[in-house]
Amino acid sequence: MTAGGLEIRVRLTPRGGRDAIEGVGSLSDGTPVLKARVRAAPEDGAANEALRGLVAGRLGVPPGAVALTTGHCARLKTLRVAGDGPALARALPGVPA
């Protein structure tokens, strides 16, 4: 939770065959991440935009409320979602409120 919203760490699989949030996993250091895949290729920001739309749709917020803050060119990304943090967290699979 952050002031005014929710910060989400995501491990994105571009060209994943479908657009889906697949739950919560963990990195080798134990850091929890939301696992997501999108059909879009990682070219010209298309995969990032698809991820923003996917997360916005899942949380019921407009795409403009989802900002990519880190990881523009990496598989590990951080998204900041504006809104009520606890309510947003409840809308994600496997994420405690």
C-alpha positions in Angstrom: 0.0 0.0 0.0 1.1 3.5 -0.7 -0.4 6.9 0.0 -3.2 7.2 -2.5 -3.1 3.7 -4.0 -1.2 0.4 -4.4 2.2 -0.5 -5.7 2.5 -3.8 -7.5 5.6 -5.7 -8.5 5.0 -7.7 -11.7 6.9 -10.4 -13.6 5.6 -10.0 -17.1 5.8 -12.6 -19.9 5.4 -10.8 -23.2 4.2 -12.8 -26.3 2.6 -15.1 -23.7 -0.2 -16.3 -26.0 -3.0 -14.7 -24.0 -3.6 -11.8 -21.7 -3.9 -13.1 -18.1 -3.0 -12.5 -14.5 -1.8 -15.8 -13.3 -1.5 -15.2 -9.5 1.3 -14.5 -7.2 4.8 -16.1 -7.3 8.1 -15.3 -5.8 11.5 -14.4 -7.1 14.6 -16.3 -6.1 15.2 -13.9 -3.2 11.7 -14.5 -1.9 10.2 -11.2 -3.1 6.5 -11.7 -4.0 5.5 -10.7 -7.5 2.3 -10.8 -9.5 2.7 -13.0 -12.5 1.1 -11.8 -15.7 1.4 -12.5 -19.4 0.3 -10.6 -22.5 0.0 -11.4 -26.2 1.8 -8.2 -27.2 5.5 -8.2 -28.1 7.9 -6.1 -26.1 8.4 -3.6 -28.9 7.7 0.1 -28.8 6.1 -0.2 -25.3 3.2 -2.5 -26.6 3.7 -5.1 -23.8 3.8 -2.4 -21.2 0.5 -0.8 -22.5 -1.1 -4.2 -22.6 -0.1 -4.9 -19.0 -1.5 -1.5 -17.9 -4.8 -2.3 -19.6 -4.9 -5.8 -18.1 -4.3 -4.6 -14.6 -6.7 -1.7 -15.0 -9.4 -4.0 -16.2 -8.9 -6.5 -13.4 -9.0 -3.7 -10.8 -11.9 -1.8 -12.3 -10.0 1.4 -12.7 -9.3 3.5 -15.9 -6.0 2.7 -17.6 -4.8 6.2 -16.7 -4.9 5.2 -13.0 -2.1 2.6 -13.7 1.4 4.0 -14.1 4.5 2.0 -14.9 7.1 3.4 -12.5 10.1 1.0 -13.0 11.1 -1.8 -15.4 10.2 -0.2 -18.8 12.6 -2.5 -20.6 12.7 -5.4 -18.1 10.5 -8.4 -17.2 10.3 -7.2 -13.6 8.1 -4.1 -13.4 6.6 -1.9 -10.7 3.1 -0.5 -11.3 1.5 2.2 -9.2 -2.3 2.2 -9.1 -4.2 5.2 -7.9 -7.2 4.6 -5.7 -8.1 2.9 -2.4 -5.1 0.7 -1.7 -6.9 -2.0 0.5 -9.8 -2.3 -2.0 -7.4 -2.6 -4.9 -5.4 -5.3 -3.2 -8.6 -7.3 -2.5 -9.3 -7.4 -6.3 -6.0 -9.2 -7.1 -5.6 -12.9 -6.7 -3.6 -14.2 -3.8 -2.7 -10.7 -2.5 -3.6 -10.1 1.1 -5.6 -7.0 1.8 
